[in-house]
Amino acid sequence: MDSSFDAKQSILFSLRAAQLSKALWKSVEKDWQEWVKPYNLNINEFQILWVAHQLEGASVSGIAKFGVMHVSTAFNFSKKLEDRSLLKFSKKTNDKRNTYIELTEDGENLLLSILESYEKETFQVSEGALPIKELYGKFPEFSELMTIVRYIYGEEFMHLFEESLQSFENDFMDKDGTLLPADRSAK
Amino acid sequence: MDSSFDAKQSILFSLRAAQLSKALWKSVEKDWQEWVKPYNLNINEFQILWVAHQLEGASVSGIAKFGVMHVSTAFNFSKKLEDRSLLKFSKKTNDKRNTYIELTEDGENLLLSILESYEKETFQVSEGALPIKELYGKFPEFSELMTIVRYIYGEEFMHLFEESLQSFENDFMDKDGTLLPADRSAK
């Protein structure tokens, strides 16, 4: 087989990636919606709370970029969260152009309640990955996917991605299957 | 580490899968939209044409299931494609309950034009996978992802998935970087 670029192989791969990523995302989207609905949030609003918490004061454009949503979507839903006193907008003295978002205490508490309500059946993707976890001793790391997403979204995106998972790793502990802050008093 | 189910590991994995699948799907969606826009189609319409071609006469519910869209979405966009004479609806004598979809010659020709217009820059996911292809000699097969999608959507979905890629593999050939039907005269 010719090792140079091959249209047929490329389109076959694209269609495979399209079908799998759509199937995966639609499942995640549905499960995520169900998870946050009792808190009167949609996915975008939850993602904004989550990213603002993880990045500890992110700009609206940063949230949009990291949350893979339009800036206008990030802004409009942030406004709604501000109306509910879950976050506040601010300007930095050394950066008047960007608007930054910080969670209020209510926002942090709401986010914590949602995380605490996580149960193993919450996401089907996680259930579906259990056989892999049993086989290899850990959940899949999707290294091929990571390589592709790195190409498309760049290093900064991946850096934020790893950082946010790492900070989650540090901030929370598992107690009898429920998620708790690693040190409640430190907050 | 406890080998039993661990909420923290599970939620970390879920958030990883959510972020990656959203990022991947949003990129695919954007590229796909750009690709089919010149043909006055949206993604759902293209998917209906594609699935109807691949499955050689699929029911509307079959298209919805395989295309990961609501039945009403599949039905409404199929109607629009029928108005443009790209497909026709039919009932089978042994199955009066389901409505089947078959591409017209115009529909087949349009689909072919779209596939022929595929260029290597069409999908960023494909470009992003090239380093993996160079390293391993083939595009990634996403076996971890496939395992998870199989768990969520079931065997039939995966069977159709593999079958559709296989029939594409058989039906088309690559000529100097352009996709052509393997045997134009057979159609």
Interface residues (C-beta under 8 A of the other chain):
Chain A: S3 F5 D6 A7 K8 Q9 S10 I11 L12 F13 S14 L15 R16 A17 A18 Q19 L20 S21 K22 A23 L24 W25 K26 S27 V28 E29 W32 V68 L115 Y118 E119 K120 T122 F123 Q124 V125 S126 E127 G128 A129 L130 P131 I132 G137 K138 F139 P140 E141 F142 E144 L145 M146 T147 I148 V149 R150 Y151 I152 Y153 F157 F161 L165 F168 E169 F172 M173 D174 G177 T178 L179
Chain B: S3 F5 D6 A7 K8 Q9 S10 I11 L12 F13 S14 L15 R16 A17 A18 Q19 L20 S21 K22 A23 L24 W25 K26 S27 V28 E29 W32 V68 L115 Y118 E119 K120 T122 F123 Q124 V125 S126 E127 G128 A129 L130 P131 I132 K133 G137 K138 F139 P140 E141 F142 E144 L145 M146 T147 I148 V149 R150 Y151 I152 Y153 F157 F161 L165 F168 E169 F172 M173 D174 G177 T178 L179
